[in-house]
Amino acid sequence: MNTRDVLKKLRKANFMHPKFEEAFDRVYAHAALGLTDSVIMVVGPTRVGKTTLSRLLESKLACSDLVEGSDIPLIRIEAATTDRGFISSKYLTLRMLQALKHPFYDDDGYQARLSDSETKLRSRLDKALRARGTRFILIDEAHHLLRTKSNRAIGSVLDSLKCLANETGVILILFGGYELLKTCFQSAHLNGRATFIDFSNYKATGADIHVYDGILASIDRLLPWANGHCLLNYRNFIYSGTLGCYGLLIRWISAALAEMEAAKSKTLKMLHFSRTQLKEQIAPIKDDIELGVSLMNELASTDGDELSIPGRSRNRGAHRASLKPGTRKPGRDPVGV
């Protein structure tokens, strides 16, 4: 089997690993049962599989009974930075109009309509969403929505999308990096209708590392290893270069196979991996994961506990019990006495 065949087999395998399945089950359930105008945010580190997840969600929702009677039940776009590295809300609106197959903004008329004002485009988008019966808008690479020219405008695009969902009744589903959380958590109105789903990496401890080992063992069977070399035997090294992200693992294996091909070798060795990953590449990804861990703090359960209200004592009953029978309560004396 040549290297290209190995790569095709590897990419076709696309293991439905537990983290992916859990994230998909959660986002699908929230999409199916969510209120109109709600916002669902799937966040996670780079190359963990968010784009693959968004594509699978698109295909599953499109053929479900949730969208019966809709002309175009859902659209999926990427939040591309097209304005010299910055996000253009006008371009974003145009992309949605194209996805809705608006007759004024098809491929032939696209350039001719760039002169339309953003307000005009937004009005047509509102009408198009209602006319098409669209229920879901999926936006991939949503962290790009924060790439605004002015720091004062950070979050304005998110607020605009929230208003779009509110006005049209669509469910907005965003897929992006953890940096989205810092801006989202600052908006009370957005938090009031948002659900956050953490599509995390595999941690290096506990049950996660055992699952990660199983993934490595499954992939090992597809690769042309030299004697004594395999992912599982060098798990700590492989983990240090992937941080438990499935997409990073597949990308690294692909690069190592390219090195094997360049060296005219027929077997894969760890040397081929070492040549295609740098420490400096991993550092910012590690920082992003640590940011996600610090921000995704789940609300602790208080089942069976008295509801704690800020600024209000939880020991009022104990205080009342400490008063002996016949003791005056000065606070209840009439005014002037």
GIBELLIN-V373578 format. One record per helix or strand of 2 or more residues. SS is the DSSP state (@ for helix, = for strand). FROM is the first residue (numbers start at 1). TO is the last residue. If there is no record, write none. Layout:
# GIBELLIN-V373578
SS_FROM_TO, SS_FROM_TO
This chain:
# GIBELLIN-V373578
@_3_13, @_18_33, =_39_43, @_50_62, @_65_67, =_74_78, @_89_99, @_103_105, @_111_113, @_118_132, =_136_140, @_142_146, @_151_153, @_156_168, =_171_176, @_179_184, @_188_191, =_194_198, @_206_220, @_235_242, @_246_262, @_270_274, @_279_295, @_316_322, @_330_332
